[in-house]
Amino acid sequence: MVDIDAVRDWLGRLPGGSPGRYADDWDAFQERDQPVVTLFGSYDTGKSSLLRRLLVDSGRDVPGWLTISARHETFEVNEVELGTCIVRDTPGFDVGASGVREQNSSRAMAAVGLTDVGIAVLTPQLVTAERDVLRRLFTRGWPAGTMWFVISRFDEAFGNPEYDPAGYRELGDRKVRELRDLFGLDDRVPVFVVSQDPFQTAGPVTDLGRDTWDEFRDWDGMQDLTNAFGAVSPSALPEWRHAAGQRYWSAVLDETLSVLRGQLADYAEQARVAAHGVDRRGQWERRLGNLDRAAQAGLEGLIDEVLRRSWESGSAADDLQRTVGEWFAKNEGHLDRLRQSIRKGKERDRALPTWAGFASLVGTLKSGENAATAPDGPGQISEHTKNIGGMLLGVLKTMTKDVGQTAGKQTKTLKMAEKVKPYLGTVEAALPLTVYLTKFVDQHLANRTRLNQDKAAAEMRQQVIAECMRLARDTWQPFVDDVRDEIVAQTKDQVDLDASLRQLVRQLQEAIVEGEGLSRAAARPLRETGA
C-alpha cells in the first residue's frame, strides 16, 4: 500500500517544490459523490459509439461533443451523467505517436488514473501495440468488479449474426477466453462482447431513438452491459475511492520517479561537461602560469647578462634593444601556441555529442525560457510530470548567478595589449620599451665617470636592471592577461554552471533514492490487488 501522505510530502520537497496540481486534482475527484466510470482504449475501438448507444438506450440526449467517426475524432476527456454514474469518454491511445496523438494518449492515461470503474474497449482483434500500456493499467490495483472489458463492434468479426447466432456466440466465447489468457484475468473481471451499432445502422447520427437497434437486441450483447451500469452503486464508493487513491498516487510516484531519472541522466551529463570545463581552465591557467614565470625568469637573466657584458663598452643600449626584442618574439610564440591549443581544445569539446545538450541548457538559461506549462485538465499526471523539467530549470536559474551576462569582459590589460599587439612577433615588438630603456641607460652611463667605479657603479647597474625588469614586465603583462582572458571566456559557461549542476545532481539523486524507498515500501504481490 502506497503511503499517500509520504508521497505528497516527498513531492513537496522535490527541488523547486511539488510539480503540478496533483493534490488539487485528487481532492476535486474525491469530492465527487457519484461513481466515475471511464471508457478507454485505442482510437477507433468504438468508445464514442458505445457511449452513444448507452445514452440513447437510457433515454438521454447525446451531447454535442460526442462525435462518431472512423477517424481520430475524440481529442479531449469529456463526461456525461448516465444513471447513477458519471461516464467519461477519452481520446484513444496511439502507442509511439507524437504531437497531438501523443498528447491525446497522455490525457486518456491520466483520466484512468482518477476513476472508480475503468472500462477497456477493444476491437475483436483484441490488442497489439497497446498491450503493454493496458497491462500496466490493469495491474494498478482494481477492486473486484471495477475493471471491465468490452470487446466492441463484434458484428464486424462475424459474417451475419442473424443467420448464425450460435456461431456468433461461440466466436464471442472464444474471444473472451483469449482475452482472459492474454492478461491473466479471472472470472471476477467482467468481459462483455457487444455490437453497439450493428451493420452501422446509425452511422455518425446522434439524434435518434432507442428503437433504432430494436431488431438486434437479441444478440448484440448491449443488455448485459446496460445492466452492469445499472448495478453500479454509490454505496461502494468508499472502497473504490480508496483503491483509486492507491492507483493515482502510485502512478504519480512511478511517473515522477521516471521523469526524475531522465532529468538526472540529462543534468549529470551537463555536470560532466561543466566539470570538464573547470578542469580545462585549471590546466590552461597552470600552463600559462608556468610559461609566464619561465619567461620572466629568463628575461631577468638576459638583462643582467647584457648589462654586465656591455656596461663598460658603451653598447648596452643596442644590445638591450636587440635582446629584449628577441625575448619578446620568442615568448610571444609560446603564448600564441598556447592560445592555439586553447582554441583547438574548445573546438574538439564542441564537436562532442554532449556539447549540444550543454549549449542548449546555457541558451535556455540566458534567454529566460521556462519549459513548464500549465496542465490542461484534471488528472493530467503525465502533463504534471512534464513540468518537472521546467521546475528544475527554475531551480538551476536560482542557484546560478550571472548566467546570461556577457562572457569575457575586456580588462584594462587586455585593452593595453590590443594597442601593442600589432607589433607582437617581430623584433620591433619591444621597440616602445627599448627606446625608453636606451635613454635610461645612456643617462646613467653618462654619469658613471662621476661615480665610484666599484660599489656605486654596481649599485647603479642593479637599479638599471630593476627598472628594465619593471618596464619589461609592464609591457609583457597585457599579453599574458590577453591569454588568461581568453581562457576565462572559453570556459565561462562551464565554470559558472559547475557548482550549481553538481548541487542539482546531488539533490536529484537524494530525491530519487527517497522516492524509490517509497516505491519499494508500496510494492506487494499482484494477486493481493483483487483485480
C-alpha positions in Angstrom: 0.0 0.0 0.0 1.5 3.3 -1.0 1.7 5.9 1.8 -0.1 8.8 0.2 0.9 11.3 2.8 4.5 10.3 2.4 4.3 10.6 -1.4 2.7 14.1 -1.1 5.4 15.2 1.4 8.1 13.9 -0.9 6.6 15.7 -3.9 6.6 19.0 -1.9 10.3 18.6 -1.1 11.5 17.9 -4.6 13.9 20.5 -6.0 11.7 23.5 -6.7 8.6 22.1 -4.9 5.7 19.9 -6.0 5.4 19.7 -9.8 1.8 20.4 -10.8 -1.6 20.1 -9.2 -1.6 16.6 -8.0 -3.3 17.3 -4.7 -5.8 19.7 -6.3 -6.8 17.1 -8.9 -7.1 14.3 -6.4 -9.1 16.4 -3.9 -11.5 17.5 -6.7 -12.1 13.9 -7.7 -12.5 12.7 -4.1 -15.3 15.3 -3.6 -17.5 13.7 -6.3 -20.4 11.9 -4.8 -21.2 9.8 -7.9 -19.1 6.8 -9.2 -16.9 7.9 -12.1 -16.7 5.4 -15.0 -14.0 5.9 -17.7 -14.0 4.4 -21.2 -10.5 4.0 -22.6 -8.6 2.1 -25.3 -7.0 2.7 -28.7 -8.7 5.1 -31.1 -11.3 3.7 -33.4 -12.3 0.9 -31.0 -15.8 2.3 -30.7 -15.8 4.1 -27.4 -17.8 7.0 -28.6 -20.4 4.9 -30.4 -20.6 2.7 -27.3 -21.4 5.7 -25.1 -23.9 7.0 -27.7 -25.8 3.6 -27.6 -25.8 3.6 -23.8 -27.2 7.2 -23.6 -29.8 6.6 -26.3 -31.0 3.3 -24.7 -31.4 5.1 -21.3 -33.4 8.0 -22.9 -30.6 10.6 -22.5 -29.7 13.2 -25.1 -26.4 12.7 -26.8 -24.2 15.7 -26.0 -22.8 17.8 -28.9 -19.2 16.9 -28.2 -19.8 13.3 -28.9 -19.0 12.5 -32.5 -18.9 9.2 -34.3 -16.3 8.6 -37.0 -13.7 6.1 -38.2 -11.1 8.8 -37.9 -9.4 10.1 -34.8 -12.2 12.3 -33.6 -12.0 12.5 -29.8 -9.4 14.9 -28.6 -10.5 15.8 -25.0 -11.7 14.0 -21.9 -15.5 14.6 -21.8 -18.1 13.4 -19.4 -21.8 12.9 -19.2 -24.2 11.7 -16.5 -25.7 8.2 -17.0 -27.9 6.7 -14.3 -26.0 7.0 -11.0 -22.7 7.4 -12.8 -20.5 10.0 -14.4 -19.2 8.4 -17.6 -16.0 9.8 -19.3 -15.1 9.4 -22.9 -11.4 9.6 -23.6 -9.1 10.1 -26.6 -7.7 6.9 -28.0 -4.3 5.5 -27.2 -1.8 5.7 -30.1 1.4 3.9 -28.9 4.5 5.5 -30.3 2.7 8.5 -31.7 3.9 12.1 -31.5 2.3 15.5 -31.5 -1.4 15.7 -30.9 -1.9 12.0 -30.8 0.8 11.6 -28.1 -1.0 14.3 -26.1 -4.3 12.5 -26.5 -2.8 9.3 -25.3 -1.4 11.1 -22.3 -4.8 12.6 -21.5 -6.5 9.2 -21.7 -4.0 7.5 -19.4 -4.3 10.3 -16.9 -8.1 10.1 -16.9 -7.9 6.4 -16.0 -5.8 7.5 -13.0 -8.8 9.3 -11.5 -11.7 6.9 -11.9 -13.7 4.4 -9.9 -14.5 2.0 -12.7 -12.4 1.5 -15.8 -13.7 0.1 -19.0 -11.2 -1.1 -21.6 -12.8 -1.0 -25.0 -11.1 -3.4 -27.5 -11.8 -4.4 -31.1 -12.4 -8.1 -31.9 -8.7 -8.3 -32.8 -8.1 -7.6 -29.1 -4.8 -5.7 -28.6 -1.5 -5.4 -30.4 0.9 -2.4 -29.8 -1.0 -1.1 -26.8 -0.9 -4.4 -24.9 1.9 -3.3 -22.6 0.3 0.0 -21.9 -3.0 -1.7 -21.0 -1.2 -4.3 -18.9 0.3 -1.5 -16.8 -3.1 -0.1 -16.2 -4.7 -3.4 -15.3 -2.1 -4.2 -12.6 -2.6 -0.9 -10.7 -4.8 -2.5 -8.1 -8.5 -2.6 -9.0 -11.1 -4.0 -6.5 -13.0 -6.9 -7.9 -15.6 -5.7 -10.5 -14.2 -2.3 -11.1 -12.1 -3.1 -14.2 -14.3 -4.1 -17.1 -13.5 -5.2 -20.7 -15.7 -4.6 -23.7 -15.0 -6.4 -27.0 -16.6 -3.8 -29.2 -18.1 -3.8 -32.8 -18.2 -7.6 -32.7 -20.6 -7.8 -35.7 -17.6 -6.9 -37.8 -15.9 -10.1 -36.7 -18.6 -12.4 -38.0 -20.4 -12.8 -41.3 -24.0 -12.2 -40.2 -25.0 -13.0 -36.6 -28.7 -13.1 -37.6 -28.2 -16.1 -39.8 -25.9 -18.0 -37.4 -26.4 -16.7 -33.8 -24.8 -19.9 -32.3 -21.7 -19.4 -34.3 -21.6 -15.8 -33.3 -21.9 -16.7 -29.6 -19.2 -19.4 -30.0 -16.8 -16.9 -31.5 -17.6 -14.4 -28.8 -16.9 -17.0 -26.1 -13.6 -17.9 -27.7 -12.5 -14.2 -27.8 -13.4 -13.9 -24.1 -11.1 -16.8 -23.3 -8.3 -15.4 -25.4 -8.6 -12.1 -23.6 -8.5 -13.7 -20.2 -5.5 -15.7 -21.2 -3.8 -12.7 -22.6 -3.9 -10.7 -19.4 -4.4 -13.5 -16.9 -7.9 -12.4 -15.9 -10.0 -14.5 -13.6 -13.8 -14.9 -13.7 -14.3 -11.9 -11.4 -13.3 -9.5 -14.2 -16.4 -8.7 -16.3 -15.9 -9.1 -20.1 -18.7 -8.0 -22.5 -19.0 -8.8 -26.2 -21.1 -6.2 -27.9 -22.2 -4.9 -31.2 -23.3 -1.3 -30.3 -24.2 -0.3 -33.8 -24.8 -3.5 -35.9 -24.1 -3.1 -39.6 -23.5 0.7 -38.8 -27.2 1.2 -38.8 -26.9 4.6 -37.1 -23.6 5.6 -38.6 -22.5 9.1 -37.4 -26.0 10.2 -36.5 -26.5 11.2 -32.9 -30.1 12.4 -32.9 -32.0 9.1 -32.9 -34.3 7.0 -30.7 -34.0 3.7 -28.8 -35.9 1.8 -31.4 -33.0 2.3 -33.9 -31.5 -1.0 -32.7 -34.6 -3.0 -31.5 -34.2 -5.7 -34.1 -30.6 -6.6 -33.0 -31.2 -6.7 -29.2 -31.4 -10.5 -29.1 -27.8 -10.9 -29.9 -26.0 -7.5 -29.7 -24.9 -8.0 -26.1 -25.8 -4.5 -25.0 -28.4 -5.5 -22.4 -25.7 -7.2 -20.2 -23.6 -4.1 -20.3 -26.6 -1.8 -19.6 -27.5 -4.0 -16.6 -23.9 -3.7 -15.3 -24.1 0.1 -15.5 -27.4 -0.1 -13.6 -25.7 -2.1 -10.8 -23.0 0.5 -10.2 -23.9 1.9 -6.8 -22.6 4.9 -4.8 -22.6 2.6 -1.8 -19.4 1.1 -3.0 -17.6 4.5 -3.3 -15.5 4.3 -0.1 -13.8 1.2 -1.1 -13.5 2.3 -4.7 -12.1 5.7 -3.8 -9.5 4.2 -1.5 -8.4 2.0 -4.4 -8.4 4.9 -6.8 -6.2 6.8 -4.4 -3.7 4.0 -4.3 -3.7 3.8 -8.1 -3.5 7.5 -8.6 -0.7 8.2 -6.1 1.2 5.1 -7.1 1.1 6.3 -10.7 2.2 9.8 -9.6 5.1 8.2 -7.7 6.2 5.9 -10.5 5.9 8.6 -13.3 7.6 11.2 -11.2 10.5 8.9 -10.5 10.7 8.0 -14.2 10.9 11.7 -15.1 13.4 12.4 -12.3 15.6 9.6 -13.5 15.6 11.1 -17.0 16.3 14.5 -15.7 19.2 13.1 -13.6 20.7 11.5 -16.6 20.5 14.8 -18.5 21.8 17.0 -15.8 24.6 14.5 -14.8 25.8 14.7 -18.4 25.7 18.5 -18.3 27.5 18.4 -15.0 30.3 16.3 -16.6 30.6 18.9 -19.4 30.8 21.7 -16.8 33.4 19.8 -14.7 35.4 19.2 -17.9 35.4 23.0 -18.5 36.7 23.6 -14.9 39.5 21.1 -15.5 40.3 22.7 -18.8 40.6 26.1 -17.2 42.8 24.8 -14.5 45.1 23.1 -16.9 45.4 26.1 -19.2 45.9 28.5 -16.4 48.7 26.3 -15.0 50.4 26.2 -18.4 50.1 29.9 -18.7 51.5 30.5 -15.2 54.4 28.2 -16.0 55.1 29.9 -19.3 54.9 33.4 -17.6 57.2 32.5 -14.8 59.7 30.9 -17.1 59.6 33.9 -19.4 60.2 36.4 -16.6 62.9 34.4 -15.1 64.6 34.2 -18.5 64.2 38.0 -19.0 65.9 38.9 -15.7 68.9 36.7 -16.6 69.1 38.2 -20.1 69.1 41.8 -18.9 71.6 41.1 -16.2 73.9 39.4 -18.7 73.6 42.2 -21.3 74.3 45.0 -18.9 77.2 43.2 -17.3 78.7 42.4 -20.6 78.1 45.7 -22.3 78.2 48.2 -19.4 81.8 49.3 -19.9 81.8 49.1 -23.7 79.0 51.6 -24.1 76.9 49.3 -26.3 74.5 48.3 -23.6 71.6 50.1 -25.2 71.9 48.5 -28.6 72.5 45.0 -27.0 69.5 45.5 -24.7 67.2 46.5 -27.6 68.2 43.5 -29.6 68.0 41.1 -26.7 64.6 42.2 -25.4 63.2 42.2 -28.9 64.3 38.6 -29.4 62.9 37.7 -26.0 59.5 39.2 -26.9 59.5 37.3 -30.2 60.4 34.0 -28.6 57.9 34.2 -25.8 55.1 35.6 -27.9 55.4 32.4 -29.9 54.9 30.4 -26.7 51.8 32.4 -25.9 50.5 32.0 -29.4 50.9 28.2 -29.3 49.1 28.1 -26.0 46.3 30.2 -27.5 46.0 27.9 -30.5 45.9 24.9 -28.1 43.1 26.5 -26.2 41.0 27.2 -29.3 41.6 23.7 -30.7 40.7 22.2 -27.4 37.5 24.1 -27.3 36.7 23.1 -30.9 37.1 19.5 -30.0 34.9 19.9 -27.0 32.1 21.5 -29.1 32.3 18.6 -31.6 31.4 16.1 -28.9 27.8 14.8 -28.8 27.4 16.0 -25.2 28.2 19.6 -26.1 24.9 20.2 -27.9 22.9 19.5 -24.8 25.0 21.7 -22.6 24.9 24.6 -25.2 21.1 24.2 -25.3 20.9 24.4 -21.5 23.1 27.6 -21.4 21.0 29.1 -24.2 17.8 28.4 -22.3 19.1 29.9 -19.0 20.4 33.0 -20.8 17.2 33.5 -22.7 15.0 33.2 -19.6 12.8 30.5 -21.1 10.9 28.1 -18.9 9.8 24.7 -20.0 7.0 24.5 -17.5 3.4 24.6 -18.9 0.2 24.5 -17.0 -1.7 21.2 -17.2 -4.8 21.4 -19.3 -7.3 19.4 -17.3 -7.9 17.4 -14.1 -5.9 14.2 -13.6 -3.2 15.0 -16.1 -0.5 13.1 -14.4 1.8 13.0 -17.5 1.2 16.7 -18.0 2.3 17.3 -14.4 5.4 15.3 -14.7 6.5 17.1 -17.8 6.6 20.3 -15.7 9.4 18.8 -13.7 11.8 19.9 -16.4 10.8 23.5 -16.1 10.7 23.3 -12.4 14.3 22.1 -12.2 15.3 24.7 -14.7 14.0 27.3 -12.4 16.0 25.8 -9.5 19.1 26.0 -11.6 18.5 29.6 -12.5 18.1 30.5 -8.8 21.4 28.7 -7.9 23.4 30.1 -10.8 24.4 33.7 -10.6 25.5 35.9 -13.5 24.5 33.4 -16.2 23.4 35.5 -19.2 25.9 38.3 -18.7 28.5 38.9 -21.5 31.3 36.5 -21.1 34.9 37.6 -21.1 34.6 41.3 -20.4 37.7 43.2 -21.5 40.1 44.2 -18.8 42.4 47.2 -18.8 45.4 45.0 -19.5 43.6 43.4 -22.5 42.9 46.8 -23.9 46.5 47.7 -23.5 47.5 44.5 -25.3 45.3 45.4 -28.2 47.3 48.6 -28.7 50.7 46.8 -28.6 49.5 43.6 -30.4 50.3 44.8 -34.0 54.0 44.7 -33.1 54.0 41.3 -31.5 56.0 38.6 -33.2 58.8 40.9 -34.5 61.9 42.5 -33.1 60.0 45.8 -33.1 57.7 44.3 -30.5 59.9 45.7 -27.8 60.6 49.0 -29.6 58.5 51.2 -27.3 60.2 49.6 -24.3 63.8 49.6 -25.7 63.6 53.2 -26.8 62.8 54.2 -23.3 65.5 51.9 -21.8 68.1 53.2 -24.2 67.6 56.7 -22.9 67.5 55.5 -19.4 70.8 53.5 -19.8 72.5 56.3 -21.7 71.7 58.7 -18.9 73.3 56.6 -16.3 76.3 55.7 -18.4 76.9 59.4 -18.9 77.1 59.9 -15.2 79.3 56.9 -14.4 82.6 58.9 -14.6 81.4 60.8 -11.6 80.6 57.7 -9.6 82.8 55.3 -7.7 83.9 52.8 -10.2 83.3 49.9 -7.8 80.4 49.9 -5.4 78.5 52.8 -6.7 78.7 51.5 -10.3 77.4 48.1 -9.2 74.5 49.6 -7.3 73.6 51.8 -10.3 73.7 48.7 -12.6 71.3 46.9 -10.3 69.0 49.9 -10.3 69.1 49.9 -14.1 68.4 46.1 -14.1 65.4 46.5 -11.7 63.9 49.4 -13.8 64.4 47.5 -17.0 62.6 44.5 -15.5 59.8 46.6 -14.2 59.2 48.2 -17.6 59.6 44.9 -19.4 57.1 43.2 -17.1 54.6 46.1 -17.5 54.8 45.7 -21.3 54.7 41.9 -21.2 51.8 41.6 -18.7 49.0 42.7 -21.1 49.9 39.8 -23.5 49.7 37.3 -20.6 46.4 38.8 -19.5 45.1 38.6 -23.0 45.6 34.8 -23.0 44.2 34.5 -19.5 41.0 36.4 -20.5 40.6 34.0 -23.4 40.9 31.0 -21.1 38.2 32.6 -18.9 35.9 33.4 -21.9 36.3 29.9 -23.4 35.3 28.2 -20.1 33.0 30.7 -18.6 29.7 29.0 -19.1 31.0 25.7 -17.8 32.7 27.2 -14.7 29.6 29.3 -14.0 27.3 26.3 -14.0 29.7 23.7 -12.4 28.7 24.2 -8.8 25.0 24.6 -9.5 24.9 21.5 -11.6 26.7 19.4 -9.1 24.3 20.6 -6.4 21.2 19.9 -8.6 22.5 16.4 -9.5 23.1 15.7 -5.8 19.5 16.8 -4.9 18.0 14.7 -7.7 20.0 11.7 -6.5 18.7 12.1 -3.0 15.1 12.7 -4.2 15.2 9.5 -6.3 16.7 7.4 -3.5 13.9 8.6 -1.2 11.2 8.0 -3.9 12.4 4.6 -4.7 12.2 3.8 -1.0 8.5 4.8 -1.0 8.0 2.7 -4.1 9.6 -0.4 -2.5 7.5 0.1 0.6 4.4 0.1 -1.5 5.2 -3.0 -3.5 3.1 -6.1 -2.9 2.1 -9.2 -4.9 -0.2 -8.5 -7.8 -2.7 -11.2 -6.6 -3.4 -9.2 -3.5 -5.0 -6.4 -5.5 -8.2 -8.4 -6.2 -8.2 -7.4 -9.9 
